[in-house]
Amino acid sequence: MNSILQIENVSKSYGDRLLFSGVTLGVNEGDKIGLIAKNGTGKSTLMKIISGVESADDGNIVLRNGIRVGYLEQVTEMDPDTVVIDTFIGDDSERSAVIKDYERAMVANDLASITALTSKMDALGLWDYENNFKQVLSKLKIDDCYQRVGELSGGQLKRVALAKAIIDAPDLLLLDEPTNHLDVEVIEWLEDYLSRSRMTLLMVTHDRYFLDRVCNKIVEIDNGSIYEYSGNYSYYLEKRQERIEAENAEAARAKNLLRTELEWIRRQPQARGSKARYRINAFHELEKRAQNVRIERDVELDVKASYIGSKIFEAHGVCKRFGDKVILDNFNYTFARYEKLGIVGNNGAGKSTFIKCLLGLLPVDSGYFEVGETVRFGYYSQEGIEFDDTKKVIDAVREIAEYVKFDEKTSYTASQFLQLFLFTPADQQKFISKLSGGEKRRLYLATVLMRKPNFLILDEPTNDLDIKTLEVLENYIAGFKGCVITVSHDRFFMDRIVDHLFVFEGEGVIRDFPGNYSDYRAVKEDEKRVEAAKQKEATKPHAASQPRQNKPNKMTFKERKEFEALDSEITQLTAEKEALDDLFNSGEVIADVAAKSSRYDEVCRLLNEKEMRWLELSEKE
């Protein structure tokens, strides 16, 4: 296989904090690699080093000559005064200027400019790029290319940054948490796009379904070492457990052998200088192996909820709108004790607004929420992470409480409570500005739970958390003796924890679905198939509705000409489809793969239409 990237003995530290050391990894053409590690171990930093945004302390990053790299950073930063189209297409080339002028002329319907620019597009061979450009923008729901970046929401900004990374179809694509802030429809399109693409991919994500469906290799950074697994996420989980069990078994064997060697070392202390030097060296090596017992340190969410009564909340005729946009329309619901509800819907459908109305953070237009007296909300939101970066971790927690008491038997000091969330005494003395994005979210989760809520409201809780912390959070919520509402685009997370869904369909319509997210998607697919079948049936002529004719229905002259032309057209389209099939299966690098893929879909559609038309006309023949 052709190597396009070599990472050789790369190390990085910030002050006295070592992120990783001696990282060595090869990336081959066509690899789709998921990079997995705990928060704070340097995943995002390694991506920045590979992209050239940061430099390594030691080691080398070697890219094959001519390789084009696309990079999506975890945190998107763009000039708020630029317009969207300028973020995709730079101003540094004739190619960029022609594409932007052509787009502007199309928007303005300036026929004279369109004609002149069409010739330039032909001369520069920009149509493949233009087709890919249009396809990506359409699928990512970027409708206004001339909107100012400063006017975009977080989800829109993420989609623009993602479009910028993939629109040029780079040879190597680096993605750091690509699914954050994206709605499920866009995530599923991105899954399909990356799975079919010939781009080489290296990505960091907590989305386990995404990892499973896109990646053919998993790379784990664990205790400073690199482990590679040739398979998807499910394969990685299986083989990782086997590796840990093998390491522990080896450590146990080394421990037993160490006892024998220790006796040998001690038996003749006066002759130690004459003992075989190789055996003494082997003894010290054995000591290291015996100490290599694997102890998994995970977040310990053994945090009890306070008592919650039988009355939770009731919604009575709640209405909420922003101008002409309806969020809630005469909404009524009685929430049950220990209920675990998931909320899904496209970005902008009103999911977060619903939660803020329930919490009283936003006023409703009419109606009201009646909340039970024993309910104690714990709200984890995207906007809630507002720590003072100049403070230390321990000081931020002590401002809330010096002691956390859950019952007569369970209480913690602020420091002890932080250790449940993997903040060691040394970590607690760090300034918050030094924490990674995932560590800040872990700290935020600690500050929410230390208030002993019995009703958790989680708005996108999975963003930037590492997979191990997510698994612990899922297990905690599954056994939580209280109520839960969660808004999340993480399909795996929703499948694990919710009993039913509120589906926000827009215009105030909220559908109560009895099942988890995978159940909902299966029903949606069935509905699409039934609707497609109905539409197909509706387009067919029905014998009962046709007037009975004594004479056979003969072809017209025009239909005869069409029928004769169809044979040739079907032959040409079939040949083109077969050629594209051969190209996609060849394993060759395809520079304009997006355009070829788009053309393949178009050829399949045309071929299907023309074959159906041929069958209709052949019945007349």
Beta strands, then each sheet from edge to edge (+ up, - down):
strand 1: 3-14
strand 2: 17-28
strand 3: 32-36
strand 4: 58-63
strand 5: 69-72
strand 6: 172-176
strand 7: 200-204
strand 8: 217-222
strand 9: 225-229
strand 10: 313-322
strand 11: 325-335
strand 12: 340-345
strand 13: 366-371
strand 14: 377-380
strand 15: 403-405
strand 16: 411-413
strand 17: 455-459
strand 18: 483-487
strand 19: 500-506
strand 20: 509-513
sheet 1: 2+ 1- 4+
sheet 2: 5+ 6+ 7+ 3+ 8+ 9-
sheet 3: 11+ 10- 13+
sheet 4: 14+ 17+ 18+ 12+ 19+ 20-
sheet 5: 15+ 16-
end
